[in-house]
Amino acid sequence: MVDQERAATGRTPNHDRSPWNLLLLVPLLMLVTPLWNHDEPRVLGLPMFYWAQFLFVPLGVVCVGLVVRAANRRERGTERDGGER
C-alpha cells in the first residue's frame, strides 16, 4: 500500500503511528485532577495535589522530548533510505 501511494504521488505517506506517541498521554494525566486531589501525603508541607502537579511538568517535558527525538530519528532514517519529505 505504501509503495503504491509513493508511486502515485512521488512522496511517502504521512502516517505517524509510532508506539512512542503513547507517551504523549502521560502529561494528560495531570488533567485528571480527582486522582491527585488529596491532602496526604505531604511533601515539603505541600498537599499531594500541588506536588503532583509540579511533578508532572518535568515529566511531561521528558515525555514530549522522547517522542520528538524518536520522530526525528525515524525521519532521518527514511531520508537515508531515499524517501522524500
N, C-alpha and C positions, 0 to 999 in steps of 0.2 A: 504493500500500500504506500509506504513511504517512497519507494523507488518510483512508483507511478506518479505520485504527486510531484516529486522532484523533476521527473522528466517532463511533466506537463507545464510546470511553472518555472523551472530552472532554479528553484530555491527549495531548501528543506522546510518542512512544515514547522510551525512554531508551537510544538506541543511541549509543555514543561510538566511532565508527570513524574517528577523525581520523588523518591521517598523522603529526601531531605526536606521537602516542603512541609511535611507534617510537623517539623519543629516550629513552624510559624504559628501553630496552635498554642504553644506553651505560653507566650506572652498574653494571649487572650484569656487565660485562666485568671489573670489579675482582675478581670471584669466580673467574675463570678463572686461577688462580694459576700454572699451568705456563707461561703466556705471559710472566709477569713474574719468574719465579724464576731470575734471573741475577745474577751478581756485577758484571758490567760492562755498560754504562757506569756509572760512579760520578758522582754529583752531590753536591758538598759532602762528599765522603767516604762518602756513603750508597750501598749497593748498589742496583741497579735495582729490586729487589723493594720496598724501603721507599719510595723516592721516587716510584715509580709508584703505590703505594697512597695516598700523601699527595696526589698529583696528582689522583687520581680523586675525592677528597672534594669539592673545589670544583667540579670538572667535573660531578659528579652533582647538586650543588645547582643549578647553572646549567641543566642539562637539565630537572630537575623544575620549576624556576621558569618556564622557557619553556613547558612543557606546561600548567601551571596558568594562565599568562597567556593562552595560546591558547584554553583551555577557557572561561575567564571571558569573553573577548571574544566567543566563539561563543554563549555563553549570553545575554549582553547583547543580541546581535543577534537571537536568537529572541524575546526579551522585547519588543523594539521592533516586531517583525513581528506581534505579537499572540498569540504562543504562550504557553501557561501552563506553569508548572512542575509 
